[in-house]
């Protein structure tokens, strides 16, 4: 767990190497792409192109999975789509070149919903380099464990 505000890419790469070598870490999560500092470029799309290239090379070199979380600009109360990524500053070329899967969690507006309706969400596969895209999975949110479960098979993850 690293909670450095505006971490630099170089520091993140060094940290991942250390965690993999010391603890055998297999998955590395980056929460909030927009907060990562990159001295190589001030343009958001260029920054992310280099950022994703560095992370893809790191994942390949160490044999790990890297998960990057980012916020999308919300455009009304509709499901996000692949084009929303570009509207939020991520270019198609960057994503197609370096990213295997892009998924989004969608929860409709909570106004006027019952408690049970507020506990539902959809996992939308917006991009999948090696498989199906434009598919979704219905989920339910378990507030006791802060986790999502497949609505179709709630026992699957117990």
C-alpha positions in Angstrom: 0.0 0.0 0.0 1.5 3.3 -1.1 -0.4 6.5 -0.4 2.0 9.1 -1.8 0.2 12.1 -3.3 1.0 12.7 -6.9 3.5 9.8 -7.2 6.1 9.9 -9.9 6.2 7.1 -12.5 9.8 6.2 -11.7 9.0 5.9 -8.0 6.1 3.6 -8.8 8.2 1.4 -11.1 10.9 1.1 -8.3 8.2 0.3 -5.7 6.7 -2.5 -7.9 10.1 -4.1 -8.5 10.7 -4.0 -4.7 7.2 -5.6 -4.0 7.6 -8.3 -6.6 11.1 -9.2 -5.5 10.4 -9.1 -1.7 6.8 -10.4 -1.5 6.1 -12.1 -4.8 3.3 -9.6 -5.6 1.4 -10.6 -8.7 -1.1 -7.7 -9.1 -0.5 -4.0 -8.7 -3.3 -1.5 -8.5 -3.0 2.2 -9.3 -5.9 4.1 -7.9 -6.6 7.4 -9.7 -4.6 7.7 -13.0 -5.0 11.4 -13.0 -2.9 11.9 -9.9 0.3 10.3 -11.3 3.0 12.8 -12.0 4.8 12.5 -15.3 7.7 14.9 -16.0 7.9 13.9 -19.6 4.8 15.6 -20.9 2.1 18.0 -19.8 -0.4 16.9 -22.4 -2.8 14.4 -20.7 -3.1 12.0 -23.7 0.7 12.1 -24.3 1.3 11.5 -20.6 -1.0 8.5 -20.6 0.6 7.0 -23.7 4.0 7.0 -22.0 2.4 6.0 -18.7 0.7 3.0 -20.2 3.8 2.0 -22.2 5.9 2.0 -19.0 3.3 0.0 -17.2 2.8 -2.5 -20.0 6.6 -3.0 -20.2 6.8 -3.4 -16.4 4.0 -6.0 -16.4 5.6 -8.0 -19.2 9.1 -7.8 -17.6 7.9 -9.0 -14.1 5.0 -11.2 -15.2 2.4 -9.4 -13.2 -1.0 -7.8 -13.8 -1.3 -4.0 -13.5 -4.8 -2.6 -12.9 -5.2 1.2 -13.4 -8.3 3.0 -12.1 -9.5 6.3 -13.4 -12.5 8.5 -13.3 -14.7 9.2 -16.3 -16.5 12.5 -16.8 -20.1 11.8 -16.3 -22.3 12.7 -19.3 -25.8 12.6 -17.9 -27.4 9.5 -16.3 -26.4 7.0 -19.1 -24.1 4.0 -19.2 -20.5 5.0 -20.1 -19.1 3.8 -23.4 -15.7 3.6 -25.1 -16.0 7.1 -26.5 -16.4 8.6 -23.0 -12.8 7.6 -22.4 -11.6 10.0 -25.0 -13.9 12.7 -23.7 -12.2 12.2 -20.3 -8.7 12.6 -21.8 -7.7 9.0 -22.8 -7.0 8.5 -26.5 -8.2 5.4 -28.4 -4.7 4.9 -29.9 -3.2 4.8 -26.4 -5.7 2.3 -25.1 -5.6 0.1 -28.1 -1.8 0.0 -28.1 -1.2 -0.8 -24.4 -4.4 -1.8 -22.6 -5.8 -5.3 -22.7 -9.2 -4.7 -21.0 -11.2 -1.6 -20.2 -14.1 -2.0 -17.9 -16.4 0.4 -16.2 -18.8 0.1 -13.2 -22.1 1.7 -13.8 -24.7 2.6 -11.2 -27.7 4.5 -12.3 -28.8 7.7 -10.5 -29.9 6.8 -6.9 -32.6 9.5 -6.7 -36.0 7.8 -6.2 -34.5 4.3 -5.9 -35.3 1.7 -3.2 -32.5 0.4 -1.0 -32.3 -2.9 -3.0 -32.0 -1.0 -6.3 -29.1 1.1 -4.9 -27.2 -2.1 -4.3 -27.1 -3.0 -8.0 -24.5 -2.2 -10.6 -23.3 -3.3 -14.0 -19.7 -4.2 -15.0 -19.4 -3.0 -18.6 -16.6 -4.4 -20.8 -15.8 -1.4 -23.1 -12.6 -2.8 -24.7 -11.2 -6.3 -24.8 -8.1 -6.9 -26.9 -8.4 -10.7 -26.7 -12.2 -11.3 -26.5 -15.7 -10.0 -26.4 -16.5 -6.4 -25.8 -19.7 -4.5 -25.3 -21.0 -7.0 -22.8 -22.1 -6.4 -19.3 -22.5 -8.3 -16.0 -25.2 -7.5 -13.4 -23.7 -7.2 -10.0 -25.0 -6.6 -6.5 -23.0 -4.6 -3.9 -22.5 -6.2 -0.5 -22.0 -3.3 1.9 -20.9 -5.6 4.8 -17.8 -6.7 2.8 -17.5 -3.8 0.4 -17.5 -6.2 -2.6 -19.5 -6.9 -5.7 -21.1 -10.2 -6.5 -22.7 -11.7 -9.6 -26.4 -11.3 -9.3 -27.0 -14.5 -11.4 -24.9 -16.6 -9.0 -24.5 -15.0 -5.6 -23.0 -18.2 -4.1 -20.2 -18.2 -6.7 -17.8 -16.1 -4.5 -18.6 -17.4 -1.1 
